[in-house]
């Protein structure tokens, strides 16, 4: 996960403290969750440059979910946007991931910039 762009600002109007949670949903041995670090006060263009490695044995049954959250307190965060797709739909290389609201509506122009690499 490299960076984000134009993340939606909450109704309070304060800048986000965003982080990205990448979730792999599949068979129990493939299912994992990893988080980036939190970037303070940056809704416009947060940079994480976070490497995340997952070992997946049955890619045909895996979904990948990118979820942006706002760190509100030390142990609490709030949903900002997400995008879920089948692992087999991920193409190698640099990719823009569009973000959707909780009910599936586009949050355009909000997006994540990621590098996908697998062997």
C-alpha positions as CSV (number, residue, x, y, z in Angstrom):
1,X,0.0,0.0,0.0
2,X,1.8,3.1,-1.2
3,X,-0.6,6.1,-0.7
4,X,-4.1,7.4,-0.7
5,X,-5.7,10.3,-2.5
6,X,-8.7,12.6,-1.8
7,X,-10.1,10.6,1.2
8,X,-13.5,11.8,2.3
9,X,-13.5,14.1,5.3
10,X,-15.9,13.3,8.1
11,X,-18.9,15.5,8.9
12,X,-17.0,17.0,11.8
13,X,-14.7,18.6,9.2
14,X,-11.5,17.5,10.9
15,X,-8.7,15.9,9.0
16,X,-8.4,12.1,9.0
17,X,-5.8,10.1,10.8
18,X,-6.1,7.3,8.2
19,X,-4.7,3.8,8.0
20,X,-5.4,0.9,5.6
21,X,-6.5,-2.5,6.6
22,X,-5.9,-5.2,4.0
23,X,-8.0,-8.3,4.6
24,X,-7.7,-11.7,2.8
25,X,-10.9,-13.7,3.1
26,X,-10.7,-17.3,2.0
27,X,-10.2,-20.7,3.5
28,X,-9.1,-20.5,7.2
29,X,-5.4,-20.9,6.5
30,X,-5.5,-18.1,3.9
31,X,-7.5,-15.6,5.9
32,X,-5.4,-12.8,7.3
33,X,-5.6,-9.1,8.2
34,X,-2.7,-6.5,8.2
35,X,-2.7,-2.8,8.9
36,X,-0.5,0.1,7.7
37,X,0.7,2.6,10.2
38,X,-1.6,5.7,10.9
39,X,-0.8,8.9,9.1
40,X,-1.8,12.0,11.2
41,X,-4.0,14.8,9.9
42,X,-3.9,13.9,6.2
43,X,-7.0,13.3,4.2
44,X,-5.7,14.6,0.9
45,X,-2.6,12.5,0.2
46,X,-1.5,10.2,3.0
47,X,1.6,8.1,2.3
48,X,2.1,4.7,3.9
49,X,4.7,2.9,1.8
50,X,3.7,-0.3,3.6
51,X,4.8,-3.8,2.4
52,X,2.4,-6.6,3.2
53,X,3.0,-10.2,2.3
54,X,0.4,-12.9,2.4
55,X,0.7,-16.6,1.7
56,X,-2.3,-17.8,-0.2
57,X,-2.8,-21.5,-1.0
58,X,-6.2,-21.4,-2.7
59,X,-6.4,-18.1,-4.7
60,X,-9.6,-19.1,-6.5
61,X,-11.5,-18.8,-3.2
62,X,-9.9,-15.6,-1.9
63,X,-11.3,-12.1,-1.7
64,X,-9.0,-9.1,-1.0
65,X,-10.5,-6.1,0.9
66,X,-8.8,-2.8,1.1
67,X,-10.4,-0.8,4.0
68,X,-9.5,2.7,4.9
69,X,-10.2,3.6,8.6
70,X,-9.8,6.8,10.6
71,X,-7.9,6.3,13.9
72,X,-10.1,8.2,16.4
73,X,-8.6,7.0,19.6
74,X,-5.8,4.6,20.6
75,X,-8.1,1.6,20.4
76,X,-10.9,2.9,18.2
77,X,-11.3,3.6,14.5
78,X,-14.1,4.5,12.1
79,X,-14.9,3.3,8.6
80,X,-13.9,5.7,5.8
81,X,-14.1,3.6,2.6
82,X,-13.4,0.1,1.1
83,X,-13.0,-1.9,-2.0
84,X,-13.3,-5.7,-2.3
85,X,-12.3,-7.9,-5.3
86,X,-11.5,-11.5,-6.0
87,X,-7.8,-12.2,-5.6
88,X,-7.7,-13.7,-9.1
89,X,-8.8,-10.3,-10.5
90,X,-5.7,-8.5,-9.1
91,X,-3.3,-7.7,-11.9
92,X,0.5,-7.3,-11.2
93,X,1.9,-3.8,-11.1
94,X,0.9,-0.4,-9.9
95,X,-2.8,0.0,-9.5
96,X,-5.4,2.6,-8.4
97,X,-8.0,1.1,-6.1
98,X,-11.3,3.1,-6.1
99,X,-13.0,3.5,-2.7
100,X,-16.6,2.8,-2.0
101,X,-18.9,3.7,0.8
102,X,-20.4,1.2,3.3
103,X,-23.4,0.8,1.0
104,X,-21.3,0.4,-2.2
105,X,-21.6,3.9,-3.6
106,X,-18.6,5.4,-5.3
107,X,-16.5,7.9,-3.2
108,X,-14.8,9.2,-6.4
109,X,-12.2,10.6,-6.5
110,X,-11.1,8.8,-3.3
111,X,-8.6,6.0,-4.1
112,X,-5.6,4.1,-2.9
113,X,-2.4,3.6,-4.9
114,X,-0.9,0.1,-4.5
115,X,1.8,-2.2,-6.0
116,X,0.6,-5.8,-6.5
117,X,3.2,-8.5,-6.9
118,X,2.9,-12.2,-6.6
119,X,4.6,-15.3,-7.9
